[in-house]
C-alpha cells in the first residue's frame, strides 16, 4: 500500500518521513530523507538490512529509499540518513508486525455464577510497544490476555470476543449452556482416615458450595514409587472415597480430581498430594519349588520382596507328611538367612510339603508342593536333552501344549557344572513360551533348563534343554595332561575328559595337528565330543610337535602342544627286550634276597630236624640208688655229640612213683652242670612214651640184655615205628616206668 505523506518545504529542516509508522510484515515501505540547504546526502540505509539498497533523488533536497520489510526484523527498525554537515546523522523508527491471529474461543463456568472464556493466542504481533492487541468480550474489555470472565445468568448464551491492533481485527464466537461447561476447582483439605492394611478412607471439601448439588465423578490416583493406580468414584456432591487393593505396610501418595458426571466437560486440577502408610499384615504366600538331588529333595523358596513380606519376616516353617497321612506332619524351623531346606524322603511314597513365612503379624498362607514317588514319576533320565542357543544374555524357548498342565508350567534353570542356586519361573496354563532373563546369567557358562507341567499332584518333567547365553573362546592349555604313546610308527595323543566347568563353549569335536617342520602341517580330527584320543599314523623317526584343539561354535581354541622325538620300530623292539630282561633279573634278585634272609625259617619248614634221644648209664642204675626213671624238666644230658632230648611222655593218669626217700639226697639228685647251651625241654607230639610189660622183679642184667639187643639194632625213624598202646599193667607194682627199647638208645659201655 502506498500513500503520500505531507512533507516540509523548509530548506533548514532535517528529517526522515514517515516517523514511528507501523507496517505489516512483508510490505514495501518508502522512506524520504529531507536534506537541509547547503548539505549533501552521503548515505541512506536501514539497520539490520542484509542486502544493499538503492537510493533515488526526487528533488534537490529530497531522497527516497524503498524497503521490503522482513518478518525477522526487530520491532522498531531504524532508517538513517547521513550528510556532510556537522550534525549529519539522523533517522526515523518503523514498527513491523502482524495483525491479531487468535482463535478457538471456549467459555465455561467454575463457580456456576460467572463465565470464564479462554482462547488460543496466535502468533506474536511484535507490536506490544506501539500497537498492543485489545480484547473485548461482548463489548467488555478483558483484563488478561488469553482469558476473560464476568458474571452471567444460567442458560444458553453466545459470547463474542474481538481482538484488534493497528494492523487488523479478528472476532471469535462461542455458544453454550454453562451447566454443561462446568470446570470444577480442585478438591481441598484431603485427609486420610481409617488406615488398614489393604484399604484406606479419603475425605475432602469443596471451595464452591453449589458443587454439593451436582452429580460428580472423582478420580483417585495412588502412587507407589514409580507405579500409579487410579480408581474412579461417583456420587452426588461426592466428597469421600475408599481406596482398596493396597499393599500392607507400604508407603503411598494420593491425590484427587473431580468433574461433573451428567455433562462431563473436563477434570478439575489435582488436589495437593497426601502421603500415608498402610498397616502391616501377614506375609503373602511364598513362591516355592523343589529340586531332586539323588536321594534328597531340596525345597526352595524365593525371599519375599518388601511388598510381599508386609513387615519384617522372622523365620520360615517347613512341614511335610505322606500324602496318605497328612495328619501326621513333621515340622522344622528355618532361619531367615536360608531360602531352602533339604529333606530325605521315602521315594516309595508321595509327600506333601508346605512352607510358610512368619512376621510380627502372623504366618503366611501355606505354599504347597507334592513330591513324586518312584511309581508315579517317570525316570528323568529318559527325557532327552536338546540344545538351545541364547541371545542377548537371555534364553527364548517354547514348547507344545500339555494337557497335564492343569495349573500352568514351571521353567527352572541352573549352571550345569557349578553348585549355584536354582532359579525358576511360573507361567499360566495358556502360556507355552517364555523369554528367560536374569542378572545372574554369565557368558561362557553352560546352563541346564527344564520345563515342568504343574499338576494337582507332583510336577511332571516335559523337556530338558542345555545351552549358553553366549559362548566364549576357551583359553589355551585346555588338554592337560596331554600324553603320547607310540605304536610302531603311529602316535596316539590322549587327554583326560574335559570338565564342563572348563568348557566356555560347546565342544563339537577335536583336531590334532602334527608337523616335523612348519612347511608341512598335517591334521586328523573327530566329530565325537566325548573322544579322548587321536592318532597320527605313518610317521618317521624325527622330532615332531603335536597340538590338540577343540572345535567350537566360536572356532578352534584351547590349544595344547607336546613335542617328542620318535624312534624307529627296530629301536622299539630292542627297548622292549631290554625292559623284559631287566624285569626278569630284577625279580630273580628279589627272590634270591628274600630266600637268603629267611633261609633258616625256610629250612625248618621244608626239612624239619628229627631229634635222636640219647640217655646215659645212670638212667638204668639200681633202684637201691633211687635213680629216677625219667628226665626232670629242668635237667638235660650233656656230652660230646649230645643232642637235645625231647621230653619223655607217659600215659595220662599213670602215677609216677619215686623211690627216693625225702630225707635222703643221693649224688644222682644233684643237678648236672651245663657244658654248652642251657638245657630245654619241648613237646614232641609224634612220639609217645611206650611202656613195656615186664615183671617188677626184673634185674639189672635183664635190662641190660634188652638194651644190648636194641643197641645192636640201628635206630629207626619215627615213621617206621609201631605204636604200643600202654595198659594199666605196664606200670609195675613198684611204680617204675619201663622204657621201650625201640625209643631210647642206651650207649654201649666203653
SEMI-919275 format. One record per residue (C-alpha): residue number from 1; z, y, x. Coordinates in Angstrom, 3 decimals. Layout:
   n        w        v        u
 NUM        Z        Y        X
...
end
This chain:
   n        w        v        u
   1    0.000    0.000    0.000
   2   -0.959    3.342    1.376
   3    0.236    6.785    0.265
   4    0.122   10.341    1.574
   5    3.361   11.886    2.659
   6    3.920   15.660    2.859
   7    3.616   16.945    6.372
   8    4.632   20.075    8.285
   9    2.305   22.862    9.344
  10    4.757   24.448   11.768
  11    3.492   24.410   15.271
  12    7.038   24.324   16.550
  13    8.075   21.227   14.610
  14    8.637   17.858   16.333
  15    8.911   14.799   14.050
  16    7.611   11.317   13.019
  17    6.770   10.598    9.453
  18    7.927    8.803    7.367
  19   11.645    8.873    8.188
  20   14.048    5.983    7.165
  21   11.487    4.354    4.915
  22   11.885    0.785    3.502
  23    8.933   -1.524    3.977
  24    8.255   -5.059    2.848
  25    7.772   -7.719    5.453
  26    4.087   -8.311    6.154
  27    2.913   -4.863    5.026
  28    0.934   -2.357    7.132
  29    2.644    0.984    7.736
  30    1.100    4.174    9.187
  31    3.300    6.499   11.156
  32    2.361   10.070   12.027
  33    3.637   11.890   15.082
  34    3.595   15.733   14.947
  35    3.449   17.261   18.442
  36    4.644   20.880   18.944
  37    2.320   23.535   20.235
  38    1.997   23.619   23.954
  39    2.857   19.914   24.361
  40    0.651   16.944   24.744
  41    1.244   13.357   23.434
  42    1.852   10.931   26.237
  43    2.689    7.715   24.308
  44    3.413    6.461   20.780
  45    4.832    2.912   20.183
  46    7.175    0.697   18.098
  47   10.250   -1.021   19.619
  48   10.147   -4.844   19.822
  49    6.387   -4.861   19.445
  50    4.698   -7.566   21.491
  51    1.060   -6.567   21.358
  52   -0.398   -3.226   22.456
  53   -1.020   -0.601   19.753
  54   -3.877    1.788   19.138
  55   -3.002    5.432   18.568
  56   -5.555    7.756   16.993
  57   -5.577   11.598   16.787
  58   -6.261   13.015   13.361
  59   -5.814   16.719   14.295
  60   -4.954   18.896   17.220
  61   -1.190   18.387   16.793
  62   -1.056   15.073   14.847
  63   -1.391   11.464   15.944
  64   -1.184    8.306   13.791
  65   -0.153    4.686   14.515
  66   -0.820    1.764   12.174
  67    1.692   -1.157   12.472
  68    1.750   -4.654   10.890
  69    5.414   -5.292   10.077
  70    6.566   -8.737   11.290
  71    9.256  -10.805    9.495
  72   11.331  -11.398   12.605
  73   11.927   -7.777   13.464
  74   15.284   -6.120   13.208
  75   16.494   -4.379   10.029
  76   15.719   -0.953   11.466
  77   12.613   -0.584   13.610
  78   12.279    2.487   15.820
  79    8.901    4.300   16.050
  80    8.830    6.580   19.095
  81    6.693    9.494   20.382
  82    6.758   10.723   23.967
  83    5.319   14.129   25.005
  84    5.210   16.050   28.259
  85    7.787   18.575   27.046
  86   11.383   18.960   28.136
  87   12.516   17.140   25.012
  88    9.568   14.873   24.953
  89   11.095   11.719   23.305
  90   11.794   11.448   19.571
  91   11.158    8.986   16.704
  92   11.946    7.533   13.252
  93   13.574    4.341   11.786
  94   11.676    1.980    9.495
  95   13.546   -0.707    7.424
  96   11.713   -4.019    6.966
  97   12.954   -6.587    4.426
  98   12.394   -8.701    1.300
  99   12.865   -8.283   -2.439
 100   15.610  -10.401   -4.155
 101   14.906  -14.161   -4.343
 102   17.942  -15.534   -6.277
 103   17.562  -18.474   -8.698
 104   19.274  -21.241  -10.722
 105   21.857  -19.392  -12.851
 106   24.690  -21.624  -14.129
 107   27.521  -20.406  -16.330
 108   30.764  -22.272  -17.097
 109   34.376  -21.722  -18.048
 110   37.519  -22.683  -16.169
 111   40.241  -21.352  -18.425
 112   38.428  -21.703  -21.785
 113   38.717  -17.914  -22.236
 114   36.213  -16.393  -19.801
 115   32.784  -17.202  -18.459
 116   32.030  -17.593  -14.801
 117   28.412  -17.636  -13.698
 118   27.068  -18.614  -10.329
 119   23.589  -18.808   -8.888
 120   21.817  -19.823   -5.776
 121   21.084  -16.970   -3.447
 122   17.619  -16.799   -1.974
 123   16.638  -15.681    1.464
 124   18.333  -12.710    3.091
 125   16.632   -9.454    2.161
 126   17.504   -7.875    5.541
 127   18.238   -4.673    3.651
 128   22.006   -4.839    3.354
 129   22.354   -1.470    5.108
 130   19.556    0.538    3.497
 131   18.997   -1.162    0.121
 132   21.577   -3.838   -0.808
 133   20.865   -6.046   -3.868
 134   22.649   -5.035   -7.072
 135   23.650   -7.829   -9.556
 136   24.363   -7.326  -13.269
 137   25.385   -9.984  -15.836
 138   24.431   -8.991  -19.350
 139   24.386   -5.397  -18.122
 140   27.779   -5.567  -16.401
 141   27.905   -5.074  -12.674
 142   29.179   -8.079  -10.717
 143   31.774   -7.591   -8.044
 144   30.834  -10.555   -5.839
 145   27.527  -11.894   -4.691
 146   26.928  -15.441   -5.913
 147   29.498  -15.409   -8.751
 148   30.199  -13.203  -11.702
 149   32.700  -13.546  -14.551
 150   34.021  -11.766  -17.599
 151   35.722  -12.643  -20.832
 152   33.749  -14.114  -23.693
 153   34.110  -15.793  -27.072
 154   33.642  -19.543  -27.501
 155   30.352  -20.866  -28.775
 156   26.809  -20.978  -27.522
 157   25.777  -17.891  -25.571
 158   22.892  -16.670  -23.440
 159   23.579  -14.919  -20.151
 160   21.110  -12.806  -18.186
 161   21.514  -11.966  -14.515
 162   19.448   -9.238  -12.804
 163   19.174   -8.821   -9.041
 164   17.441   -5.647   -7.732
 165   16.763   -3.675   -4.496
 166   14.128   -1.069   -3.430
 167   11.512   -3.765   -2.907
 168   11.871   -5.626   -6.208
 169   13.859   -7.087   -9.123
 170   14.494  -10.609  -10.471
 171   16.016  -11.794  -13.780
 172   17.779  -15.158  -14.371
 173   18.818  -16.636  -17.755
 174   21.181  -19.454  -18.905
 175   22.165  -20.621  -22.414
 176   25.107  -22.979  -23.111
 177   28.280  -23.683  -25.134
 178   31.221  -23.081  -22.853
 179   33.187  -26.012  -24.327
 180   30.531  -28.195  -22.793
 181   30.787  -26.370  -19.497
 182   34.493  -26.839  -18.657
 183   35.198  -26.814  -14.923
 184   38.914  -27.511  -14.600
 185   41.261  -26.236  -11.944
 186   42.763  -28.796   -9.545
 187   45.939  -30.634  -10.661
 188   49.120  -29.082   -9.312
 189   52.537  -30.381   -8.248
 190   51.504  -34.016   -7.763
 191   54.582  -36.251   -7.370
 192   55.027  -39.987   -6.680
 193   57.745  -41.894   -8.556
 194   58.765  -45.479   -9.315
 195   57.535  -46.705   -5.936
 196   57.329  -50.516   -5.982
 197   55.829  -52.991   -3.547
 198   52.415  -53.102   -5.207
 199   52.262  -50.106   -7.614
 200   53.467  -46.514   -7.979
 201   53.523  -43.852  -10.718
 202   51.962  -40.388  -10.310
 203   52.643  -37.163  -12.261
 204   51.026  -33.721  -12.068
 205   50.828  -30.444  -14.027
 206   48.081  -28.044  -15.172
 207   47.565  -24.390  -14.428
 208   45.945  -23.826  -17.871
 209   47.970  -24.867  -20.892
 210   44.871  -25.341  -23.074
 211   43.916  -28.377  -20.885
 212   46.544  -30.287  -22.855
 213   44.226  -30.240  -25.896
 214   41.237  -31.700  -24.045
 215   40.294  -35.361  -23.645
 216   40.386  -35.789  -19.875
 217   39.275  -38.278  -17.268
 218   41.030  -38.265  -13.902
 219   40.176  -39.956  -10.648
 220   42.925  -41.063   -8.244
 221   41.974  -41.558   -4.612
 222   44.296  -43.648   -2.432
 223   43.612  -43.559    1.281
 224   44.788  -46.424    3.505
 225   43.925  -45.412    7.041
 226   40.134  -45.395    7.019
 227   39.827  -47.193    3.670
 228   39.699  -45.356    0.361
 229   40.325  -46.903   -3.039
 230   39.555  -44.910   -6.180
 231   40.621  -45.568   -9.755
 232   39.723  -43.759  -12.998
 233   42.135  -42.942  -15.842
 234   41.581  -41.468  -19.333
 235   43.783  -39.640  -21.823
 236   44.394  -36.551  -23.973
 237   45.806  -33.852  -21.728
 238   46.268  -36.542  -19.063
 239   48.956  -35.648  -16.522
 240   50.109  -39.059  -15.136
 241   48.716  -42.358  -13.895
 242   49.860  -45.704  -12.432
 243   48.233  -46.934   -9.231
 244   48.170  -50.744   -8.805
 245   46.985  -53.358   -6.278
 246   48.699  -51.682   -3.381
 247   49.804  -53.356   -0.159
 248   53.574  -53.733    0.176
 249   55.338  -51.887    2.972
 250   52.268  -49.758    3.617
 251   51.606  -46.071    4.202
 252   49.286  -44.298    1.714
 253   47.971  -40.816    0.888
 254   46.987  -39.991   -2.696
 255   45.112  -37.126   -4.384
 256   43.868  -36.463   -7.950
 257   40.970  -34.642   -9.632
 258   40.036  -34.410  -13.326
 259   37.291  -33.373  -15.742
 260   36.552  -33.123  -19.475
 261   35.819  -36.585  -20.874
 262   33.872  -35.670  -24.048
 263   31.237  -33.425  -22.394
 264   31.683  -34.068  -18.704
 265   30.433  -31.139  -16.675
 266   31.901  -31.520  -13.182
 267   35.039  -32.658  -11.396
 268   37.804  -30.263  -10.572
 269   38.793  -29.679   -6.993
 270   41.041  -32.311   -5.382
 271   44.764  -31.781   -5.525
 272   46.871  -31.497   -2.406
 273   47.199  -34.863   -0.562
 274   50.535  -36.597   -1.216
 275   51.886  -39.281    1.193
 276   54.089  -42.234    0.166
 277   55.069  -45.723    1.376
 278   55.311  -48.808   -0.829
 279   58.343  -51.107   -0.885
 280   58.392  -54.374    1.085
 281   57.662  -57.849   -0.278
 282   57.415  -61.477    0.854
 283   54.515  -62.210    3.240
 284   51.133  -63.311    1.955
 285   50.186  -66.996    2.214
 286   49.239  -67.935    5.774
 287   45.734  -68.844    6.889
 288   46.281  -72.354    8.249
 289   44.100  -75.050    9.817
 290   44.595  -78.199   11.863
 291   43.214  -79.837   14.997
 292   43.291  -83.524   15.886
 293   44.181  -84.457   19.465
 294   44.167  -88.245   19.816
 295   47.284  -89.485   18.034
 296   48.631  -85.970   17.479
 297   47.906  -83.440   14.755
 298   48.265  -79.769   15.658
 299   48.935  -77.462   12.703
 300   47.719  -73.920   13.399
 301   48.026  -70.656   11.538
 302   46.930  -67.107   12.180
 303   49.560  -64.481   12.796
 304   49.778  -62.344    9.653
 305   48.442  -58.834   10.038
 306   50.549  -55.792    9.280
 307   49.032  -55.542    5.811
 308   49.848  -59.244    5.223
 309   53.391  -59.558    6.570
 310   54.822  -56.799    4.241
 311   57.747  -56.493    6.620
 312   58.922  -57.978    9.892
 313   58.296  -61.749    9.999
 314   61.347  -63.536   11.408
 315   60.204  -67.189   11.584
 316   57.862  -69.869   10.295
 317   58.798  -73.075    8.476
 318   56.669  -76.246    8.694
 319   57.274  -79.032    6.144
 320   55.471  -82.364    5.891
 321   55.630  -85.646    3.996
 322   53.472  -88.569    2.968
 323   51.261  -87.796    0.014
 324   52.838  -90.729   -1.777
 325   56.374  -89.481   -1.077
 326   56.257  -85.707   -1.448
 327   59.892  -85.524   -2.424
 328   60.938  -86.849    0.994
 329   59.985  -83.884    3.132
 330   60.739  -83.264    6.767
 331   61.109  -79.692    7.924
 332   61.239  -77.746   11.154
 333   61.526  -74.068   12.030
 334   59.070  -72.494   14.441
 335   59.921  -69.291   16.353
 336   57.951  -66.122   15.804
 337   56.204  -66.394   19.203
 338   54.385  -69.612   18.190
 339   51.493  -69.991   15.763
 340   51.186  -73.769   15.974
 341   53.214  -76.949   15.700
 342   52.341  -80.468   16.870
 343   53.108  -83.457   14.648
 344   52.937  -87.171   15.437
 345   51.997  -88.724   12.118
 346   51.214  -92.235   10.991
 347   47.421  -92.318   10.852
 348   47.505  -95.150    8.374
 349   48.600  -92.750    5.640
 350   47.700  -89.268    4.453
 351   50.245  -86.481    4.880
 352   50.614  -83.114    3.215
 353   51.704  -80.254    5.482
 354   52.987  -76.881    4.236
 355   53.630  -73.750    6.288
 356   55.498  -70.629    5.141
 357   56.426  -67.323    6.788
 358   59.755  -65.569    6.315
 359   60.730  -61.910    6.417
 360   63.696  -59.917    5.147
 361   62.337  -60.167    1.596
 362   61.927  -63.952    1.466
 363   59.377  -66.697    2.110
 364   55.656  -66.519    1.573
 365   53.852  -68.856   -0.828
 366   53.262  -72.188    0.955
 367   49.905  -72.813    2.579
 368   48.967  -76.482    2.222
 369   46.649  -78.794    4.147
 370   46.241  -82.573    3.906
 371   45.699  -84.763    6.967
 372   43.381  -87.715    6.673
 373   44.184  -91.357    7.286
 374   42.097  -93.932    9.118
 375   40.886  -95.421    5.851
 376   39.903  -92.140    4.148
 377   38.344  -90.183    7.048
 378   35.221  -91.290    8.912
 379   35.282  -91.558   12.667
 380   34.435  -88.108   14.025
 381   32.600  -89.654   16.967
 382   29.996  -90.942   14.522
 383   28.915  -87.350   13.774
 384   26.156  -86.417   16.199
 385   26.414  -83.179   18.146
 386   23.414  -80.841   18.040
 387   22.618  -77.909   20.317
 388   22.949  -74.261   19.306
 389   21.904  -71.166   21.243
 390   23.875  -67.965   20.894
 391   22.553  -64.421   20.990
 392   24.174  -61.021   21.380
 393   27.578  -62.637   22.073
 394   27.550  -64.455   18.726
 395   26.508  -67.703   17.041
 396   24.318  -67.761   13.946
 397   24.464  -71.083   12.121
 398   23.609  -72.551    8.745
 399   23.982  -75.966    7.141
 400   22.895  -77.761    3.959
 401   24.994  -77.501    0.849
 402   27.605  -80.265    0.468
 403   28.770  -81.432   -2.966
 404   32.103  -82.385   -1.410
 405   32.926  -78.746   -0.619
 406   34.916  -78.016   -3.754
 407   36.922  -75.205   -2.169
 408   34.418  -73.961    0.415
 409   33.718  -74.540    4.083
 410   35.618  -74.120    7.341
 411   33.905  -73.414   10.658
 412   36.055  -73.744   13.780
 413   35.217  -73.283   17.448
 414   36.824  -73.513   20.892
 415   35.712  -73.847   24.540
 416   34.717  -77.394   25.475
 417   36.297  -77.596   28.922
 418   39.264  -75.246   28.648
 419   42.595  -75.568   26.940
 420   42.017  -72.461   24.849
 421   43.259  -71.823   21.309
 422   41.112  -72.905   18.380
 423   39.696  -70.240   16.067
 424   38.263  -70.744   12.601
 425   36.585  -69.024    9.668
 426   36.937  -69.982    5.993
 427   33.981  -69.446    3.656
 428   33.481  -69.715   -0.142
 429   31.582  -72.686   -1.646
 430   28.405  -70.674   -2.273
 431   28.012  -69.620    1.380
 432   26.272  -72.063    3.730
 433   25.646  -69.771    6.694
 434   27.776  -67.675    8.988
 435   27.493  -65.286   11.900
 436   30.369  -66.022   14.269
 437   31.519  -63.110   16.398
 438   34.717  -62.911   18.378
 439   36.118  -60.661   21.056
 440   37.166  -63.871   22.857
 441   33.599  -65.132   23.332
 442   32.657  -65.271   27.041
 443   29.288  -65.592   28.748
 444   28.784  -68.795   30.700
 445   31.344  -70.711   28.654
 446   30.379  -73.743   26.591
 447   31.732  -73.807   23.040
 448   32.130  -76.605   20.529
 449   31.614  -75.676   16.858
 450   32.499  -77.883   13.889
 451   31.647  -77.446   10.205
 452   34.018  -78.963    7.639
 453   33.855  -79.274    3.871
 454   37.056  -78.110    2.185
 455   38.076  -80.645   -0.453
 456   41.079  -81.268   -2.661
 457   42.117  -83.910   -0.131
 458   41.607  -83.842    3.638
 459   38.762  -81.768    5.162
 460   35.523  -83.682    5.849
 461   33.570  -83.114    9.064
 462   29.906  -82.350    8.291
 463   28.305  -81.218   11.552
 464   29.103  -80.531   15.205
 465   27.336  -78.083   17.493
 466   27.646  -77.106   21.151
 467   26.219  -74.123   22.982
 468   26.716  -70.886   24.895
 469   26.748  -67.341   23.562
 470   24.814  -66.587   26.760
 471   24.036  -68.886   29.683
 472   24.552  -67.566   33.212
 473   23.403  -68.845   36.601
 474   25.574  -71.496   38.211
 475   26.959  -70.484   41.579
 476   25.920  -72.294   44.756
 477   27.663  -75.295   46.306
 478   27.903  -76.978   42.914
 479   27.414  -80.555   44.159
 480   30.491  -81.322   46.203
 481   30.928  -83.748   47.775
 482   27.255  -84.463   48.483
 483   26.869  -87.893   50.121
 484   23.913  -89.534   51.891
 485   23.153  -93.265   52.070
 486   20.155  -94.650   53.985
 487   18.478  -97.887   52.917
 488   15.670  -98.753   55.346
 489   13.638  -95.547   55.296
 490   14.815  -94.446   51.845
 491   17.698  -91.978   51.451
 492   19.868  -91.797   48.374
 493   21.648  -88.482   47.801
 494   24.569  -88.787   45.366
 495   27.207  -86.476   43.957
 496   30.125  -86.505   41.572
 497   29.626  -85.809   37.883
 498   29.612  -82.044   37.273
 499   32.644  -80.962   35.204
 500   31.800  -78.933   32.102
 501   34.055  -76.091   33.217
 502   31.697  -75.505   36.178
 503   28.549  -75.570   34.031
 504   27.952  -71.931   33.167
 505   24.582  -73.041   31.821
 506   23.442  -76.269   30.202
 507   22.165  -78.684   32.864
 508   18.894  -80.314   31.768
 509   18.162  -82.284   34.930
 510   18.305  -82.253   38.719
 511   15.838  -81.762   41.558
 512   16.136  -82.932   45.166
 513   14.238  -81.015   47.852
 514   13.890  -82.531   51.326
 515   11.980  -81.499   54.394
 516   11.613  -82.152   58.071
 517   10.252  -78.678   58.617
 518    9.769  -75.780   56.243
 519    5.995  -76.154   56.280
 520    6.148  -79.338   54.208
 521    8.763  -79.446   51.444
 522    8.899  -82.453   49.151
 523   10.907  -82.923   45.982
 524   11.892  -85.520   43.457
 525   13.530  -84.767   40.080
 526   15.086  -86.300   36.992
 527   15.477  -85.049   33.421
 528   18.692  -87.004   32.899
 529   21.622  -84.540   32.812
 530   24.024  -87.459   33.357
 531   22.370  -88.562   36.631
 532   24.499  -88.567   39.784
 533   21.913  -89.511   42.442
 534   18.318  -89.020   43.538
 535   16.363  -90.992   46.163
 536   13.873  -89.709   48.717
 537   11.544  -92.529   49.773
 538    9.359  -93.439   52.752
 539   10.938  -91.069   55.257
 540   10.763  -91.409   59.012
 541   13.328  -91.170   61.740
 542   13.876  -87.454   62.160
 543   16.193  -84.576   61.269
 544   15.986  -83.908   57.512
 545   17.525  -81.284   55.239
 546   18.286  -82.287   51.638
 547   19.001  -79.726   48.890
 548   20.042  -80.588   45.329
 549   19.645  -78.066   42.475
 550   20.475  -78.142   38.771
 551   17.717  -77.352   36.253
 552   18.934  -74.986   33.514
 553   17.527  -72.531   30.984
 554   18.117  -69.695   33.475
 555   16.324  -71.506   36.309
 556   17.309  -73.771   39.180
 557   20.759  -72.988   40.517
 558   23.868  -74.492   42.086
 559   22.028  -75.189   45.383
 560   23.892  -77.555   47.713
 561   22.455  -78.820   51.044
 562   23.148  -81.568   53.557
 563   21.454  -82.254   56.908
 564   21.176  -85.667   58.614
 565   19.232  -87.381   61.374
 566   17.680  -90.590   60.077
 567   17.449  -93.754   62.256
 568   14.691  -96.379   62.234
 569   15.036  -99.672   60.330
 570   15.482 -101.673   63.656
 571   18.370  -99.452   64.614
 572   19.933 -100.133   61.249
 573   19.737 -103.914   61.827
 574   21.351 -103.650   65.253
 575   24.024 -101.402   63.857
 576   24.758 -103.881   61.052
 577   25.037 -106.805   63.527
 578   27.354 -104.885   65.828
 579   29.545 -103.872   62.924
 580   29.744 -107.507   61.731
 581   30.643 -108.824   65.186
 582   33.249 -106.170   65.618
 583   34.795 -107.080   62.302
 584   34.940 -110.819   63.242
 585   36.535 -110.180   66.627
 586   38.991 -107.823   65.104
 587   40.026 -110.415   62.537
 588   40.449 -113.098   65.227
 589   42.581 -110.792   67.309
 590   44.868 -110.044   64.378
 591   45.257 -113.755   63.538
 592   45.996 -114.639   67.193
 593   48.542 -111.875   67.497
 594   50.357 -112.940   64.350
 595   50.416 -116.609   65.426
 596   51.873 -115.647   68.815
 597   54.569 -113.516   67.281
 598   55.646 -116.205   64.826
 599   54.888 -119.386   66.870
 600   58.435 -120.729   66.736
 601   58.557 -120.452   62.972
 602   55.111 -121.977   62.601
 603   56.005 -124.910   64.876
 604   59.202 -125.564   62.933
 605   57.297 -125.504   59.636
 606   54.417 -127.686   60.815
 607   56.292 -130.060   63.221
 608   59.998 -130.105   62.300
 609   62.301 -131.610   65.066
 610   63.546 -135.195   64.486
 611   67.179 -135.499   65.548
 612   68.283 -138.533   67.616
 613   72.039 -139.125   67.286
 614   73.905 -140.274   70.405
 615   77.568 -141.379   70.470
 616   79.927 -142.147   73.365
 617   82.100 -145.223   74.029
 618   85.126 -143.568   72.600
 619   83.708 -143.893   69.144
 620   84.475 -147.550   69.189
 621   87.799 -147.639   71.026
 622   90.597 -149.910   69.829
 623   92.469 -148.946   66.687
 624   95.585 -149.062   68.722
 625   94.466 -145.891   70.355
 626   93.935 -144.458   66.888
 627   90.434 -143.136   67.642
 628   88.650 -141.516   64.784
 629   85.656 -143.381   63.373
 630   83.806 -140.147   62.632
 631   82.966 -136.896   64.303
 632   85.139 -133.928   63.448
 633   83.219 -130.921   62.133
 634   84.369 -128.667   64.987
 635   83.562 -131.042   67.861
 636   80.376 -132.312   69.415
 637   79.453 -134.548   72.315
 638   78.109 -133.053   75.426
 639   76.457 -134.561   78.370
 640   73.265 -134.788   80.240
 641   70.391 -135.012   77.818
 642   72.616 -134.985   74.775
 643   71.034 -133.557   71.626
 644   72.760 -132.175   68.639
 645   74.208 -134.836   66.440
 646   73.850 -134.444   62.715
 647   76.888 -134.601   60.538
 648   77.798 -138.140   59.607
 649   77.945 -138.733   55.900
 650   79.823 -141.150   53.837
 651   79.656 -142.045   50.245
 652   81.249 -139.695   47.842
 653   84.577 -140.907   46.660
 654   85.336 -143.215   49.610
 655   88.634 -142.303   51.288
 656   88.766 -141.502   54.946
 657   91.923 -143.006   56.462
 658   93.230 -142.054   59.852
 659   95.472 -144.492   61.772
 660   96.840 -141.795   63.952
 661  100.415 -141.034   63.368
 662  101.193 -137.470   62.505
 663  103.782 -137.029   65.215
 664  101.604 -138.533   67.935
 665   98.766 -136.896   69.725
 666   96.515 -139.034   71.770
 667   94.389 -137.787   74.587
 668   91.385 -138.531   72.461
 669   92.509 -135.898   69.936
 670   92.086 -133.106   72.407
 671   89.014 -131.008   71.961
 672   86.179 -131.564   74.355
 673   85.241 -128.654   76.448
 674   81.732 -127.479   75.918
 675   79.317 -127.529   78.829
 676   76.461 -125.804   77.156
 677   75.784 -124.106   73.840
 678   78.515 -124.382   71.211
 679   78.542 -127.431   69.017
 680   77.474 -127.086   65.460
 681   77.014 -129.380   62.562
 682   74.286 -129.232   59.990
 683   73.380 -131.291   56.996
 684   70.719 -133.921   57.400
 685   69.678 -134.854   53.880
 686   67.185 -137.589   54.849
 687   69.989 -139.599   56.424
 688   72.910 -141.273   54.745
 689   75.775 -142.970   56.430
 690   75.188 -146.655   55.989
 691   78.261 -148.850   55.586
 692   78.167 -152.495   56.691
 693   80.253 -155.163   55.092
 694   82.416 -156.782   57.780
 695   85.921 -158.218   57.953
 696   88.661 -155.790   58.599
 697   89.901 -158.046   61.425
 698   86.692 -157.624   63.377
 699   87.450 -157.480   67.031
 700   86.017 -155.242   69.595
 701   83.785 -157.845   71.163
 702   82.147 -158.412   67.804
 703   81.364 -154.754   67.523
 704   80.035 -154.683   70.996
 705   77.801 -157.633   70.267
 706   76.373 -155.866   67.273
 707   75.947 -152.725   69.293
 708   74.201 -154.582   72.007
 709   71.824 -156.036   69.539
 710   70.974 -152.519   68.330
 711   70.601 -151.277   71.829
 712   68.070 -153.827   72.758
 713   66.048 -152.833   69.777
 714   64.428 -149.445   70.137
 715   65.204 -146.539   67.832
 716   63.034 -146.436   64.771
 717   62.020 -143.326   62.881
 718   63.795 -142.492   59.701
 719   60.785 -143.145   57.564
 720   60.809 -146.852   58.539
 721   64.455 -147.437   57.815
 722   65.543 -149.097   54.669
 723   68.387 -147.517   52.893
 724   71.509 -149.534   52.336
 725   73.489 -148.693   49.267
 726   77.137 -148.824   50.179
 727   79.572 -150.535   47.894
 728   83.268 -150.332   47.472
 729   83.681 -153.416   49.608
 730   82.096 -151.705   52.526
 731   85.408 -149.993   53.195
 732   87.847 -152.499   54.657
 733   91.422 -152.696   53.777
 734   92.319 -150.829   56.915
 735   90.236 -147.825   55.865
 736   87.845 -147.939   58.820
 737   84.328 -146.732   58.256
 738   81.792 -149.071   59.734
 739   78.564 -147.582   61.067
 740   75.306 -149.329   60.575
 741   73.795 -150.331   63.899
 742   70.410 -149.071   62.812
 743   71.716 -145.493   62.505
 744   73.855 -144.963   65.616
 745   72.823 -145.923   69.114
 746   75.585 -146.848   71.440
 747   74.723 -146.118   75.037
 748   74.875 -149.096   77.354
 749   77.741 -149.144   79.810
 750   76.648 -148.241   83.276
end
